């Protein structure tokens, strides 16, 4: 029995999830909720400036999209509580609007018939579970019904921290995410409420921003609470970002040893969400890469034996979309908490 998925939002993450699900027999997208016009949805799925063309046949008729021999109902509600997921037999809702949601908002998806909700952004308050593949436990308790996959930056950064902390131990650290520009930035200088820097033109500036990822690291690695901070720099580059991570190690290390540990981890315990490269890559080489983090071994630096700098690349919205799909498959088609699935 396949898992029936409802997509809330059909922007960058939603379309990436659609592409990752297409052709799978264990997951079926049965409904998409998106306020945009259905013709615009089909067009942006078919022609993607970053991913290229979606070559599989897709058509629209009335309020439905047809792909892979299936009808996918398209809805146009604005808020979670307005969407009747029970009418479509939805098991898992992927909340992919890019909005930062609180628990009481996400609960409305469950009230409308979904068994689980997966959030593609950081939560704004306490939810049931933060799930980072390779960092948190693989087994998810059935009582966890509202789950966040964090962010692309959190997935990449946490993976590198996990490998280093397990192998050598970390005393403290900081990071800078050199981050691709985002959809909520403007191409020209326009006022941005509450954030003057964000009011500047995305394609003409390096824009310093705050990040939630350091909070996630402190949550995932309690011994680093108060000892790990970070920021991001939004730069005029599309699609691909990198984490520049600096940590003080508990014991002396060498660059060659660090690289071999990451190579081994990428080939075994952290495959396929961690990848390794010893090639002189640049950002465009990571486009469409499914890993959460591509460790760049040529960038590893060690100072005085204990001060370490490493670099990890990731596609913004790419790797995390694959992690969402993997989580959907893991959760399965029904939950004892939510009861039997209601088929339309």
Buried (B, 14 or more C-beta within 10 A) or exposed (E): EBBBBBBBBBBBBBBBBBBBBBEBEEBBBBBBBBEBEBEEBBEBBEEBEBBEEBEEEBEBEEEBBBBBEEEBBBBBBEEBEEBEBBBBBBBBBBBBBBBEBEBEBBBBBBEBBBBBBBBBBBBBEEBBBBBBBBBBEEEBEBEBBBBBBBBBBBBBBBBBBBBBBEBBEBEBBBBBBBBBBBEEBBEEEEEBEEEEEBBBBBEEBEBEBEBBBBBBBBBBBEEBEEBBBBBBBBBBBBBBBBBBBBBBBEEEBEBEBBBBBBBBBBEEEBEBBBBBBEEEBEBEEBBBBBBBBBBBBEBBEBEEEBBBBBBBBBBBBBBBBBBBBBBBBEBBBBBEEBEEBBEE
